Amino acid sequence: MLKLEMFDTTLRDGAQTEGVSFSVSDKLAVVKTLDAFGVRYIEAGNPGSNPKDMEFFAAASDLNLQHAKLVAFGSTKRKNIPVEDDGNVRSLLQANTSCVAIFGKSWGLHVTEVLSTTFEENLRCVLETVRFFREKGKEVIFDAEHFFDGCRSNRDYALDVLGAAVEGGADVLVLCDTNGGTMPLQVYEIVELVCGRFPGMRIGIHCHNDMGCAVANSMLAVKAGAVHVQGTFTGIGERCGNADLGIIIPNLQLKGGYECISGNLEKLCETEIKIAEIANLPVPHNKPYVGESAFAHKGGMHIDGVDKVSHSFEHIDPTFVGNRRRFLLSEVSGKKAVLLKIRDVAPELTKDSPETAKILDKLKELEHEGYQFEAADASFELLVKKVIGKFRPHFDLNMYRASSESPAPDGEMNSNAMIKIKVDGSAETTAAVGNGPVNALDLALRKALCVFYPELSNVHLIDYKVRVLETGRATGSRVRVLIESTDGHRKWITVGVSTDIIEASFVALVDSLEYKLCMEENE
């Protein structure tokens, strides 16, 4: 297999995403996650831009990385001053990384209008900065910023900038589509040109996603000869984001025959989820390879085909990337999907079992009421267990009450709830206040149950959706509530339906906690 270098810039370019901010401890956690996955380089920040990044590099010096090199990022020296007197250059040295990424201007527009300098002085800045770090024993990755725009404007000068970096001793030349506006075939042609102009040099690619082409552009750059690929996990980054390594790596490794990481590709899902959680961002359900829906099948023909020959409707085995196959229940799924879902919960049942008929009848009854189990796998599993007699409730609900006050007292929560439950003959009555009746009920129920089941203290809601089912009945409509919960390791979704939004929410909430307790029993 041909080897490629994966360069992750989640902690530098990714940190420029709107709404994303990494603490020092966040950055350390991301580094450990990426290193365990096996990427080659981790660009971890710009020490010259803020004290937090310098604090991070000091803390990161104690890390014992197995696969990755930490990279400090910064610009070429400023014009008309000696390189050793430049504050940014000194900060890069203080970061004490074995590798530095230096960006320089390769588009004439930026040289004259942004830096307000001459073409010759810009070339001098590139040459002297790269040479300075090479003489300090650093591996130097030179990022030619706006290279593709520069090539379209003045190809000779853009190539001269690369030449200055090569003369200075750069180890890698990275061609940056900084504005994300270059078409894929243009990327291929220009990368091929650069590879021919600088034979023996490691050529890299850095793409932004402003046209939705960052992944395609990166892959075509590799096809044209690039061996170094920059991007971010989850595709976060400035504006529309960067090239998504969570897609590029499996594409190149599983489809292109390249070796991209030192670790195990089966950790892809785990890595993606960890980084997304640290960044406080969701992983899109329909994201290739790692999304919840990446190997989810809903159409009856698809489900039947996959059950018989998996690759009839799947381009890879989901286990290759640490994902799993899912069969969804809906009005278009057909009987086969229901039977396959039952098999997951109760493998002893067959299509001729009387329990199977009871489950199908119950599903039809609940779907008529507005229930939908397509996404609510946890509620479906509880339903099957109830029908076949395998479910033992962990608590009995005697009473609950919720109320709200409007307007809310200044600085106080506006809702309260009271609840009474019984566990093995022992009763517990609790009350709680919340920022809404559902929140108050959630807090009161957990407060009561944690007396008997302390493990529920780790469960919390991460998503809450309400869907109106009968729009013609206005506020008297039935609603469907979906609740997504997690215990920090697993996620599950439950559903409730009622004309009372509080009751629908409470049904889904009870299912969520019962499902967690069932999982604990199974383990």
PLY file of the C-alpha trace (Angstrom):
ply
format ascii 1.0
element vertex 523
property float x
property float y
property float z
element edge 522
property int vertex1
property int vertex2
end_header
0.00 0.00 0.00
1.18 3.53 -0.79
1.64 5.58 2.37
0.09 9.00 2.88
0.60 11.52 5.68
-2.57 12.62 7.48
-2.29 16.07 9.05
-5.13 17.02 11.40
-5.78 20.71 12.09
-8.89 20.37 14.27
-7.18 22.30 17.08
-6.05 25.17 14.86
-8.22 25.59 11.76
-11.07 23.69 13.41
-10.95 26.02 16.41
-11.88 28.85 14.04
-15.34 27.30 13.59
-18.21 29.51 14.67
-19.38 28.39 18.13
-16.37 26.16 18.85
-13.87 26.93 21.61
-11.40 24.41 23.00
-10.02 24.69 26.52
-6.49 23.48 27.26
-7.90 20.24 28.69
-10.10 19.86 25.58
-7.06 20.21 23.33
-5.11 17.63 25.31
-8.05 15.20 25.04
-8.27 15.71 21.26
-4.53 15.12 20.87
-4.72 11.83 22.79
-7.71 10.73 20.69
-6.03 11.53 17.37
-2.78 9.91 18.43
-4.61 6.72 19.43
-6.27 6.70 15.99
-2.89 7.01 14.31
-2.71 10.29 12.40
0.81 11.46 11.53
0.64 15.16 12.43
-1.52 17.16 14.84
-1.49 20.91 14.28
-2.34 22.08 17.77
-2.44 25.86 17.61
-0.69 29.15 16.97
1.47 29.95 20.02
2.02 33.50 18.81
-1.70 34.31 18.68
-2.91 33.74 22.27
-1.66 32.68 25.74
-3.96 29.62 25.82
-2.12 27.98 22.93
1.23 28.61 24.60
-0.17 27.13 27.83
-1.27 24.10 25.84
2.15 23.51 24.28
3.74 23.67 27.74
1.26 21.08 29.04
1.60 18.90 25.93
5.33 18.46 26.45
4.50 15.77 29.02
2.42 13.72 26.58
3.85 10.39 25.47
2.52 10.25 21.92
2.78 6.91 20.11
2.04 7.86 16.50
1.66 11.60 16.00
3.94 14.62 15.93
2.68 17.85 17.46
2.93 20.84 15.12
3.03 24.53 16.06
1.59 26.89 13.44
2.62 30.41 12.54
3.37 32.84 9.73
6.56 33.83 7.99
8.45 36.69 9.58
7.19 40.22 9.14
8.68 42.38 6.40
11.84 44.40 6.86
12.96 42.90 10.21
15.48 40.15 10.97
13.85 36.76 11.37
15.32 36.22 14.84
13.66 39.44 16.08
10.15 38.47 14.98
7.84 37.81 17.96
5.82 35.14 16.16
8.99 33.27 15.20
10.20 33.31 18.80
6.82 32.00 19.99
7.08 29.07 17.59
10.47 28.19 19.06
9.07 28.42 22.59
6.36 25.90 21.68
9.24 23.39 21.54
7.71 21.09 18.90
9.88 19.06 16.55
7.78 20.23 13.60
6.45 23.65 12.62
3.94 24.66 9.94
4.80 28.02 8.39
2.31 29.77 6.15
3.28 32.35 3.57
1.51 34.33 0.89
1.52 32.91 -2.65
-1.17 35.15 -4.19
0.09 38.48 -5.46
-3.10 40.21 -4.28
-2.27 39.35 -0.67
1.36 40.32 -1.04
0.64 43.85 -2.28
-2.78 44.59 -0.75
-2.72 42.70 2.58
0.96 42.62 3.52
1.63 45.89 1.66
5.02 44.70 0.50
6.82 43.75 -2.70
7.00 40.40 -4.41
10.74 40.26 -3.70
10.38 41.00 0.01
7.69 38.33 0.38
10.02 35.76 -1.22
12.74 36.83 1.21
10.37 36.37 4.17
9.54 32.85 3.03
13.17 31.85 2.40
14.61 33.29 5.61
11.84 31.96 7.88
12.00 28.41 6.52
15.81 28.42 6.64
15.80 29.74 10.23
13.68 26.84 11.49
15.58 24.24 9.47
18.83 25.49 11.02
17.17 25.04 14.45
16.62 21.37 13.59
12.87 21.62 12.98
10.89 19.72 10.38
9.25 22.49 8.32
5.90 22.18 6.58
5.34 25.20 4.35
1.70 26.14 3.73
1.40 28.15 0.52
-1.68 30.16 1.46
-4.15 30.94 -1.38
-1.95 28.92 -3.74
-4.69 28.02 -6.22
-5.94 31.62 -6.43
-2.32 32.67 -6.82
-1.82 30.21 -9.68
-4.87 31.52 -11.52
-3.64 35.09 -11.07
0.12 34.74 -11.59
1.30 31.15 -11.90
4.98 32.00 -12.22
5.02 33.95 -8.96
3.07 31.31 -7.03
5.66 28.75 -8.14
8.46 31.15 -7.18
7.06 31.22 -3.62
7.30 27.42 -3.50
10.81 27.68 -4.88
11.81 30.04 -2.07
10.51 27.54 0.50
12.44 24.72 -1.19
15.61 26.84 -1.21
15.12 27.44 2.51
14.95 23.69 3.11
11.22 23.00 3.53
10.34 19.34 4.05
6.76 19.58 2.73
5.07 22.02 0.33
1.36 22.31 1.06
-0.91 23.82 -1.59
-3.80 25.61 0.11
-7.22 26.26 -1.40
-7.79 28.82 1.34
-10.95 30.32 -0.14
-12.39 26.90 -1.01
-13.32 28.04 -4.51
-11.25 25.81 -6.79
-12.91 23.16 -8.95
-11.71 19.56 -8.62
-10.15 19.22 -12.08
-8.27 22.50 -11.57
-6.87 21.10 -8.32
-5.72 17.96 -10.12
-4.01 19.92 -12.92
-2.20 22.32 -10.58
-1.06 19.63 -8.14
0.24 17.56 -11.05
2.11 20.63 -12.32
3.73 21.26 -8.91
4.73 17.61 -8.49
6.43 17.78 -11.88
8.14 21.10 -11.09
9.53 19.91 -7.73
10.35 16.21 -8.14
11.28 14.44 -4.91
9.47 16.99 -2.72
6.58 15.88 -0.53
3.56 17.79 -1.81
0.55 18.40 0.42
-3.03 19.60 0.00
-5.17 21.79 2.28
-8.75 22.38 1.12
-11.67 24.39 2.45
-15.25 23.38 1.75
-16.90 26.55 0.50
-18.22 24.76 -2.59
-18.71 21.40 -0.94
-15.72 20.03 -2.86
-13.04 19.80 -0.16
-13.10 16.00 0.08
-13.15 15.55 -3.71
-10.38 18.12 -4.17
-8.19 16.40 -1.57
-8.66 12.99 -3.18
-7.87 14.30 -6.66
-4.75 16.00 -5.27
-3.60 12.59 -4.02
-4.36 11.13 -7.44
-2.16 13.86 -8.95
0.76 13.04 -6.66
0.18 14.66 -3.24
1.32 12.53 -0.31
0.37 14.83 2.58
-3.31 15.56 3.28
-4.55 18.22 5.71
-8.04 18.44 7.16
-10.12 18.17 10.31
-12.15 15.45 11.90
-15.88 16.20 11.49
-14.89 18.74 8.78
-15.05 21.76 11.09
-13.18 24.93 10.23
-13.42 28.54 9.10
-16.65 29.46 7.24
-17.93 26.23 5.64
-15.21 24.07 7.16
-12.18 22.10 6.05
-11.72 18.85 4.19
-13.18 16.11 6.39
-10.57 13.51 7.35
-13.35 11.31 8.72
-14.41 10.79 5.09
-11.08 11.16 3.28
-9.24 8.52 5.33
-11.69 5.64 4.75
-12.15 6.68 1.12
-8.43 6.53 0.43
-7.70 3.51 2.59
-10.68 1.31 1.71
-11.22 2.42 -1.88
-7.86 3.74 -3.06
-5.41 1.26 -1.59
-3.49 3.83 0.45
-2.23 3.49 4.01
-3.39 6.63 5.81
-3.03 5.95 9.55
-0.82 3.95 11.88
-3.80 2.76 13.90
-6.93 0.72 13.33
-9.60 2.05 10.97
-12.20 0.27 13.08
-11.71 3.12 15.59
-13.03 5.67 13.08
-16.54 5.94 14.58
-15.21 6.07 18.11
-12.69 8.77 17.18
-15.26 10.88 15.34
-17.75 10.72 18.22
-15.13 11.60 20.85
-13.90 14.65 18.96
-17.44 15.82 18.18
-18.38 15.54 21.86
-15.30 17.51 22.95
-16.19 20.20 20.39
-19.83 20.06 21.61
-21.08 19.35 18.09
-23.40 16.60 16.82
-22.25 14.01 14.31
-24.74 14.35 11.42
-26.89 11.22 11.18
-26.34 11.00 7.42
-22.58 11.48 7.50
-20.74 8.87 5.39
-19.15 5.98 7.26
-19.75 7.21 10.82
-23.31 8.62 10.93
-26.12 6.74 12.65
-27.84 6.45 9.26
-24.74 5.49 7.24
-25.77 1.82 7.31
-29.46 2.21 8.22
-31.98 0.53 5.91
-35.64 1.49 5.65
-37.04 0.39 2.29
-38.42 -3.14 2.23
-36.45 -4.13 -0.88
-33.22 -2.80 0.63
-33.75 -4.63 3.90
-34.53 -7.89 2.17
-31.45 -7.54 -0.04
-29.06 -6.67 2.78
-30.34 -9.58 4.87
-29.58 -11.97 2.02
-26.37 -10.44 0.65
-25.06 -7.51 2.68
-23.08 -5.86 -0.12
-26.18 -5.74 -2.33
-27.04 -2.41 -0.65
-23.88 -1.57 1.33
-20.65 -0.34 -0.23
-18.53 -1.65 2.69
-18.97 -3.78 5.78
-19.88 -1.27 8.54
-17.55 -3.01 11.00
-14.57 -1.86 8.90
-15.08 1.65 10.35
-16.56 0.65 13.71
-20.17 1.32 12.72
-23.17 -1.05 12.72
-26.04 -1.99 10.48
-29.53 -0.82 11.49
-32.98 -1.76 10.21
-35.58 0.98 10.54
-39.27 0.51 11.13
-41.74 2.52 9.10
-44.70 2.21 6.77
-42.33 1.49 3.86
-40.17 -1.10 5.63
-42.35 -4.16 5.26
-42.70 -7.25 7.41
-39.08 -8.30 6.93
-37.80 -5.23 8.79
-40.05 -5.95 11.77
-38.91 -9.57 11.89
-35.26 -8.54 11.74
-35.75 -6.04 14.56
-37.49 -8.69 16.66
-34.56 -11.02 15.97
-32.20 -8.46 17.49
-34.21 -8.42 20.73
-35.54 -12.00 20.89
-33.54 -14.24 18.53
-35.57 -17.28 19.51
-38.71 -15.95 17.76
-39.58 -16.89 14.18
-42.15 -15.56 11.74
-44.49 -18.35 12.85
-44.16 -17.73 16.59
-47.44 -16.53 18.20
-45.44 -13.82 19.98
-44.36 -12.42 16.61
-47.98 -11.93 15.59
-48.70 -10.18 18.90
-45.78 -7.82 18.40
-46.91 -6.95 14.88
-50.44 -6.28 16.10
-49.15 -4.07 18.89
-46.95 -2.14 16.48
-49.91 -1.48 14.17
-52.01 -0.31 17.11
-49.33 2.08 18.37
-48.47 3.40 14.92
-52.15 4.20 14.45
-51.93 6.28 17.64
-48.95 8.17 16.22
-45.99 6.23 17.58
-42.99 5.85 15.31
-40.20 3.46 16.18
-37.98 4.20 13.19
-35.47 6.09 15.33
-36.62 5.00 18.80
-34.82 1.66 19.02
-34.85 1.70 22.82
-38.64 2.08 23.04
-39.06 -0.70 20.46
-36.87 -3.04 22.45
-38.90 -2.35 25.60
-42.13 -2.92 23.65
-40.97 -6.34 22.44
-39.91 -7.36 25.93
-43.28 -6.29 27.33
-45.24 -8.27 24.74
-43.23 -11.49 25.18
-43.14 -11.22 28.97
-39.43 -10.48 29.38
-39.88 -7.03 30.88
-39.86 -6.40 34.62
-40.58 -2.77 35.54
-37.97 -1.33 37.86
-40.41 1.10 39.47
-44.11 1.85 39.67
-45.39 5.36 39.17
-48.07 6.30 41.70
-48.48 9.97 40.84
-46.89 12.94 39.15
-47.86 16.59 38.98
-46.26 19.53 37.15
-47.11 23.22 37.08
-45.64 26.48 35.82
-45.75 30.09 36.94
-45.85 32.98 34.51
-44.25 35.42 34.57
-41.40 33.65 36.38
-39.91 35.33 39.43
-36.76 37.24 38.54
-33.77 34.95 38.37
-35.77 31.86 39.34
-37.01 28.78 37.51
-40.67 28.94 36.61
-41.83 25.31 36.97
-42.11 22.72 39.69
-43.00 19.04 39.79
-43.89 16.42 42.38
-43.64 12.70 41.84
-44.29 9.53 43.84
-42.80 6.19 42.88
-42.55 2.76 44.50
-39.67 0.30 44.17
-40.10 -3.19 45.65
-42.67 -1.91 48.11
-40.65 1.16 49.20
-42.19 4.51 48.30
-40.33 7.70 47.51
-41.89 11.14 47.02
-39.80 13.99 45.67
-40.20 17.46 44.22
-38.02 19.61 42.00
-38.00 22.95 40.23
-36.94 23.42 36.63
-36.90 25.84 33.73
-40.04 24.21 32.33
-42.49 21.47 33.37
-40.64 18.73 31.45
-37.32 19.73 33.00
-38.90 19.81 36.47
-40.42 16.33 35.97
-37.11 15.00 34.67
-35.26 16.29 37.73
-37.91 15.03 40.17
-38.01 11.54 38.63
-34.23 11.16 38.67
-34.07 12.45 42.21
-36.53 9.78 43.34
-35.01 6.93 41.35
-31.39 7.64 42.30
-32.30 6.67 45.86
-32.70 3.11 44.55
-30.59 3.19 41.38
-27.51 5.42 41.79
-26.30 4.48 38.29
-29.00 6.75 36.84
-27.05 9.78 38.04
-24.84 9.41 34.95
-27.78 9.56 32.52
-28.70 12.86 30.91
-30.74 14.06 27.93
-28.86 15.32 24.89
-31.74 15.95 22.49
-35.49 16.59 22.71
-37.79 16.79 19.68
-41.53 17.45 19.42
-43.59 16.74 16.31
-47.23 17.81 15.90
-49.16 14.90 14.34
-52.54 16.49 13.56
-51.95 20.00 12.31
-55.64 20.54 11.58
-56.53 20.29 15.28
-54.20 23.12 16.28
-53.37 23.09 20.00
-55.54 20.01 20.52
-53.30 17.87 18.30
-51.46 14.79 19.37
-47.71 15.22 19.59
-44.83 12.80 19.29
-41.83 13.39 21.56
-38.41 11.86 20.89
-35.80 11.96 23.65
-32.14 11.06 23.08
-30.23 10.06 26.21
-26.67 9.08 27.07
-24.73 7.66 30.00
-21.45 8.98 28.62
-20.72 5.76 26.71
-23.90 4.85 24.82
-26.81 6.74 23.31
-30.42 5.65 22.93
-33.71 7.17 21.78
-37.21 6.74 23.23
-40.63 7.96 22.11
-43.92 9.04 23.66
-47.24 10.14 22.09
-50.19 11.99 23.61
-52.46 15.01 23.17
-50.70 16.30 26.30
-47.11 17.30 25.54
-46.17 16.81 29.21
-47.52 13.26 29.21
-45.83 12.40 25.90
-42.55 13.72 27.26
-42.96 11.80 30.50
-43.66 8.52 28.67
-40.45 8.93 26.65
-38.55 9.90 29.78
-39.72 6.84 31.73
-38.75 4.59 28.82
-35.32 6.20 28.71
-34.59 5.39 32.36
-36.11 1.91 32.16
-33.94 1.16 29.13
-30.80 2.19 31.00
-31.71 -0.10 33.90
-32.39 -2.97 31.49
-28.95 -2.47 29.92
-27.36 -2.60 33.37
-29.15 -5.88 34.06
-28.06 -7.39 30.76
-24.45 -6.54 31.49
0 1
1 2
2 3
3 4
4 5
5 6
6 7
7 8
8 9
9 10
10 11
11 12
12 13
13 14
14 15
15 16
16 17
17 18
18 19
19 20
20 21
21 22
22 23
23 24
24 25
25 26
26 27
27 28
28 29
29 30
30 31
31 32
32 33
33 34
34 35
35 36
36 37
37 38
38 39
39 40
40 41
41 42
42 43
43 44
44 45
45 46
46 47
47 48
48 49
49 50
50 51
51 52
52 53
53 54
54 55
55 56
56 57
57 58
58 59
59 60
60 61
61 62
62 63
63 64
64 65
65 66
66 67
67 68
68 69
69 70
70 71
71 72
72 73
73 74
74 75
75 76
76 77
77 78
78 79
79 80
80 81
81 82
82 83
83 84
84 85
85 86
86 87
87 88
88 89
89 90
90 91
91 92
92 93
93 94
94 95
95 96
96 97
97 98
98 99
99 100
100 101
101 102
102 103
103 104
104 105
105 106
106 107
107 108
108 109
109 110
110 111
111 112
112 113
113 114
114 115
115 116
116 117
117 118
118 119
119 120
120 121
121 122
122 123
123 124
124 125
125 126
126 127
127 128
128 129
129 130
130 131
131 132
132 133
133 134
134 135
135 136
136 137
137 138
138 139
139 140
140 141
141 142
142 143
143 144
144 145
145 146
146 147
147 148
148 149
149 150
150 151
151 152
152 153
153 154
154 155
155 156
156 157
157 158
158 159
159 160
160 161
161 162
162 163
163 164
164 165
165 166
166 167
167 168
168 169
169 170
170 171
171 172
172 173
173 174
174 175
175 176
176 177
177 178
178 179
179 180
180 181
181 182
182 183
183 184
184 185
185 186
186 187
187 188
188 189
189 190
190 191
191 192
192 193
193 194
194 195
195 196
196 197
197 198
198 199
199 200
200 201
201 202
202 203
203 204
204 205
205 206
206 207
207 208
208 209
209 210
210 211
211 212
212 213
213 214
214 215
215 216
216 217
217 218
218 219
219 220
220 221
221 222
222 223
223 224
224 225
225 226
226 227
227 228
228 229
229 230
230 231
231 232
232 233
233 234
234 235
235 236
236 237
237 238
238 239
239 240
240 241
241 242
242 243
243 244
244 245
245 246
246 247
247 248
248 249
249 250
250 251
251 252
252 253
253 254
254 255
255 256
256 257
257 258
258 259
259 260
260 261
261 262
262 263
263 264
264 265
265 266
266 267
267 268
268 269
269 270
270 271
271 272
272 273
273 274
274 275
275 276
276 277
277 278
278 279
279 280
280 281
281 282
282 283
283 284
284 285
285 286
286 287
287 288
288 289
289 290
290 291
291 292
292 293
293 294
294 295
295 296
296 297
297 298
298 299
299 300
300 301
301 302
302 303
303 304
304 305
305 306
306 307
307 308
308 309
309 310
310 311
311 312
312 313
313 314
314 315
315 316
316 317
317 318
318 319
319 320
320 321
321 322
322 323
323 324
324 325
325 326
326 327
327 328
328 329
329 330
330 331
331 332
332 333
333 334
334 335
335 336
336 337
337 338
338 339
339 340
340 341
341 342
342 343
343 344
344 345
345 346
346 347
347 348
348 349
349 350
350 351
351 352
352 353
353 354
354 355
355 356
356 357
357 358
358 359
359 360
360 361
361 362
362 363
363 364
364 365
365 366
366 367
367 368
368 369
369 370
370 371
371 372
372 373
373 374
374 375
375 376
376 377
377 378
378 379
379 380
380 381
381 382
382 383
383 384
384 385
385 386
386 387
387 388
388 389
389 390
390 391
391 392
392 393
393 394
394 395
395 396
396 397
397 398
398 399
399 400
400 401
401 402
402 403
403 404
404 405
405 406
406 407
407 408
408 409
409 410
410 411
411 412
412 413
413 414
414 415
415 416
416 417
417 418
418 419
419 420
420 421
421 422
422 423
423 424
424 425
425 426
426 427
427 428
428 429
429 430
430 431
431 432
432 433
433 434
434 435
435 436
436 437
437 438
438 439
439 440
440 441
441 442
442 443
443 444
444 445
445 446
446 447
447 448
448 449
449 450
450 451
451 452
452 453
453 454
454 455
455 456
456 457
457 458
458 459
459 460
460 461
461 462
462 463
463 464
464 465
465 466
466 467
467 468
468 469
469 470
470 471
471 472
472 473
473 474
474 475
475 476
476 477
477 478
478 479
479 480
480 481
481 482
482 483
483 484
484 485
485 486
486 487
487 488
488 489
489 490
490 491
491 492
492 493
493 494
494 495
495 496
496 497
497 498
498 499
499 500
500 501
501 502
502 503
503 504
504 505
505 506
506 507
507 508
508 509
509 510
510 511
511 512
512 513
513 514
514 515
515 516
516 517
517 518
518 519
519 520
520 521
521 522
